[in-house]
Amino acid sequence: MQENPTQPMTVTSLSRLWGIPVHRLRYALQRYRIEPATRAGIVGIYSADQLPSIRSALARVKASRRT
């Protein structure tokens, strides 16, 4: 599945898109202090520009689990 920047990208939608657990994505975002581009109430919305940073954070979390 590919990212669709026209849809709001929340933690839940990104976890579904990438097939990873929500808690793992939340941990990576908190660990590497990646803030949402905007908010809709209490829901964080991430921009397409942030996707490489989020993927990198997930990769670093995965790599740190192996050691």
KEKE-3310 file (N, C-alpha, C; in steps of 0.2 Angstrom, whole numbers, plus 5000, padded with zeros to 4 digits):
npx = (5004:5002:5008:4996:4995:4984:4975:4971:4985:4986:4991:4985:4980:4993:4999:4991:4992:5006:5006:5010:5010:5001:5006:5019:5022:5018:5028:5040:5038:5037:5049:5059:5055:5045:5034:5017:5012:5001:4985:4970:4959:4962:4969:4983:4990:5000:5012:5015:5029:5034:5035:5047:5055:5048:5048:5062:5063:5056:5064:5076:5071:5068:5080:5087:5081:5086:5099)
npy = (4994:5011:5028:5040:5057:5065:5061:5062:5059:5050:5042:5030:5028:5027:5016:5006:5007:5004:4992:4989:4988:4999:5004:5003:5012:5024:5023:5025:5038:5046:5043:5048:5061:5066:5077:5080:5088:5096:5098:5090:5093:5082:5074:5070:5075:5070:5076:5073:5076:5072:5059:5051:5054:5048:5034:5032:5033:5022:5012:5014:5011:4997:4992:4994:4985:4973:4972)
npz = (5000:4996:5002:5004:5002:5002:5011:5029:5039:5053:5068:5069:5056:5049:5055:5051:5037:5036:5042:5055:5073:5083:5095:5093:5084:5090:5101:5094:5088:5100:5106:5097:5097:5087:5082:5078:5062:5063:5072:5075:5085:5098:5091:5082:5067:5054:5042:5024:5022:5034:5034:5029:5041:5051:5046:5047:5061:5065:5060:5067:5080:5078:5075:5087:5096:5092:5098)
capx = (5000:5006:5005:4991:4996:4978:4971:4975:4989:4986:4995:4981:4980:4999:5000:4987:4995:5012:5006:5014:5006:5000:5010:5026:5023:5018:5034:5045:5036:5039:5056:5063:5051:5042:5028:5013:5012:4995:4981:4962:4957:4967:4972:4989:4990:5007:5012:5019:5036:5037:5035:5054:5058:5044:5051:5068:5063:5054:5070:5080:5068:5068:5087:5089:5078:5090:5105)
capy = (5000:5017:5033:5045:5063:5069:5059:5064:5054:5049:5036:5024:5026:5025:5010:5001:5007:5001:4985:4989:4989:5006:5006:5003:5018:5029:5023:5028:5045:5049:5042:5053:5067:5068:5081:5081:5094:5099:5094:5091:5091:5079:5069:5072:5074:5070:5078:5069:5078:5069:5051:5049:5054:5043:5028:5032:5032:5015:5008:5014:5007:4990:4990:4994:4979:4968:4972)
capz = (5000:4996:5006:5000:5006:5002:5017:5035:5042:5060:5070:5067:5049:5047:5057:5046:5031:5036:5045:5061:5079:5085:5101:5091:5080:5095:5104:5089:5088:5107:5107:5093:5097:5081:5083:5072:5059:5065:5076:5074:5092:5102:5086:5078:5059:5051:5034:5020:5023:5040:5033:5030:5047:5054:5044:5050:5068:5066:5058:5073:5086:5076:5076:5094:5099:5091:5102)
cpx = (5004:5003:5001:4991:4989:4974:4975:4978:4989:4990:4991:4981:4987:5001:4997:4990:5002:5012:5010:5009:5006:5005:5017:5027:5023:5025:5039:5044:5038:5046:5061:5059:5049:5035:5023:5013:5006:4990:4974:4959:4963:4971:4978:4989:4997:5007:5016:5027:5039:5038:5042:5057:5054:5047:5058:5068:5060:5060:5075:5078:5069:5076:5090:5086:5082:5096:5104)
cpy = (5006:5023:5038:5052:5067:5067:5061:5058:5054:5043:5030:5022:5024:5018:5004:5001:5003:4994:4984:4990:4997:5008:5006:5010:5024:5029:5027:5036:5049:5048:5047:5059:5070:5071:5081:5088:5099:5095:5095:5088:5088:5074:5073:5070:5075:5072:5073:5070:5074:5062:5048:5049:5049:5036:5027:5030:5025:5010:5008:5010:4999:4988:4990:4988:4973:4967:4971)
cpz = (5000:5000:5001:5004:5006:5008:5023:5037:5049:5062:5068:5060:5046:5049:5053:5040:5030:5039:5051:5067:5081:5090:5098:5088:5085:5099:5100:5089:5095:5108:5104:5092:5091:5083:5077:5069:5061:5069:5074:5081:5096:5097:5082:5071:5057:5044:5030:5020:5029:5039:5033:5037:5052:5053:5047:5058:5069:5065:5064:5079:5084:5077:5083:5098:5098:5095:5109)
residu = (MET:GLN:GLU:ASN:PRO:THR:GLN:PRO:MET:THR:VAL:THR:SER:LEU:SER:ARG:LEU:TRP:GLY:ILE:PRO:VAL:HIS:ARG:LEU:ARG:TYR:ALA:LEU:GLN:ARG:TYR:ARG:ILE:GLU:PRO:ALA:THR:ARG:ALA:GLY:ILE:VAL:GLY:ILE:TYR:SER:ALA:ASP:GLN:LEU:PRO:SER:ILE:ARG:SER:ALA:LEU:ALA:ARG:VAL:LYS:ALA:SER:ARG:ARG:THR)
# end
